[in-house]
């Protein structure tokens, strides 16, 4: 079954908003995540790097 242009545009638009939306929710929570996980702020920042690597690999 062929995909419609509007359906493809909707899916691509939603995929394009996932990354920024996830980051906007994640960054403010990082200090409390580090506190609750009893780790350093630097270690909590590494999770953001892992997110970007994973998002970059899946976006290829």
Phi, psi and omega per residue, in radians:
X1 nan 2.180 -3.123
X2 -1.232 2.525 3.120
X3 -1.504 2.505 3.122
X4 -1.431 2.746 3.121
X5 -1.097 -0.735 -3.125
X6 -1.125 -0.683 3.112
X7 -1.140 -0.766 3.103
X8 -1.116 -0.737 3.133
X9 -1.102 -0.677 3.119
X10 -1.134 -0.803 3.140
X11 -1.107 -0.786 3.130
X12 -1.125 -0.669 3.096
X13 -1.120 -0.739 3.109
X14 -1.155 -0.702 3.098
X15 -1.121 -0.610 3.141
X16 -1.239 -0.414 -3.123
X17 -1.588 -0.252 -3.087
X18 -1.103 -0.831 -3.102
X19 -1.036 -1.001 3.137
X20 -1.071 -0.662 3.135
X21 -1.127 -0.755 3.136
X22 -1.122 -0.720 -3.138
X23 -1.176 -0.721 3.133
X24 -1.093 -0.530 3.094
X25 -1.466 -0.498 -3.002
X26 -1.438 -0.753 -3.023
X27 -1.049 -0.801 3.129
X28 -1.126 -0.401 -3.107
X29 -1.513 -0.155 -3.054
X30 -1.030 -0.813 -3.141
X31 -1.060 -0.720 3.131
X32 -1.257 -0.525 3.050
X33 -1.103 -0.783 3.139
X34 -1.092 -0.686 3.130
X35 -1.159 -0.807 -3.109
X36 -1.211 -0.547 3.113
X37 -1.531 -0.011 3.133
X38 0.932 0.935 3.128
X39 -2.332 3.061 -3.135
X40 -1.413 2.839 3.093
X41 -1.123 -0.619 3.129
X42 -1.106 -0.684 3.120
X43 -1.184 -0.633 3.092
X44 -1.179 -0.572 3.111
X45 -1.225 -0.453 3.100
X46 -1.130 -0.473 3.102
X47 -1.172 -0.551 3.075
X48 -1.179 -0.685 3.081
X49 -1.104 -0.707 3.109
X50 -1.116 -0.661 3.089
X51 -1.073 -0.828 -3.136
X52 -1.114 -0.677 3.094
X53 -1.115 -0.814 3.130
X54 -1.114 -0.735 3.138
X55 -1.175 -0.634 3.122
X56 -1.192 -0.680 3.137
X57 -1.184 -0.723 -3.126
X58 -1.314 -0.337 -3.130
X59 -1.475 -0.181 -3.101
X60 -1.089 nan nan
